[in-house]
Amino acid sequence: MDTMMYLFDCTMDPGDLGLPQAHQAMQIHKFCTVDNCLVRRRARQILVDKGQMVLGTRAPYPRT
């Protein structure tokens, strides 16, 4: 199945995402938390790993 389809389902890990897809996933799941959304969790980790996002000191890290 296309990775893009997985971006809409919080219960499925989308796997590797490029930076544009990770940014899009964060927008799509802006009301989700990394505790209950596998897409947001994966996207956040990719953005942090690529230096595109810096977590605050209160953010649970790493959350895998």
C-alpha positions in Angstrom: 0.0 0.0 0.0 1.1 3.5 -0.7 2.8 5.3 2.2 0.5 8.3 1.7 -2.5 6.2 2.7 -0.8 5.3 6.0 -0.5 9.0 6.9 -4.2 9.1 7.7 -4.4 6.1 10.1 -3.1 6.8 13.6 -2.9 3.0 14.3 -0.5 2.2 11.5 3.2 3.1 11.6 3.9 4.6 8.1 7.5 3.5 8.1 10.2 5.7 6.6 9.1 9.1 5.6 10.9 11.9 3.7 11.0 15.3 5.3 8.1 16.7 3.2 6.0 13.6 4.3 7.0 14.0 7.9 6.0 17.7 7.9 2.7 16.8 6.2 2.0 14.0 8.8 2.6 16.5 11.6 0.0 18.8 10.1 -2.5 16.0 9.5 -2.1 14.8 13.1 -1.8 18.1 14.8 -4.5 17.2 17.3 -2.9 13.8 18.1 -0.3 13.0 20.7 2.8 10.8 20.2 1.3 8.6 23.0 -1.7 7.5 20.9 -0.7 8.2 17.3 1.9 6.1 15.5 2.0 8.5 12.5 2.8 11.5 14.7 5.3 9.6 16.7 7.2 8.4 13.5 7.0 11.9 11.9 8.3 13.6 15.1 11.2 11.2 15.4 12.2 11.8 11.8 12.1 15.5 12.2 14.2 15.4 15.4 16.7 13.0 13.8 17.1 15.3 10.7 17.5 18.4 12.9 14.2 19.9 11.7 12.6 19.9 15.2 14.0 20.4 18.7 12.1 19.0 21.6 11.5 21.0 24.7 12.8 19.7 28.0 9.4 18.5 29.0 8.9 16.4 25.9 9.1 12.7 26.4 12.2 11.6 24.5 12.8 9.3 22.8 9.2 8.1 22.5 9.4 4.9 20.4 
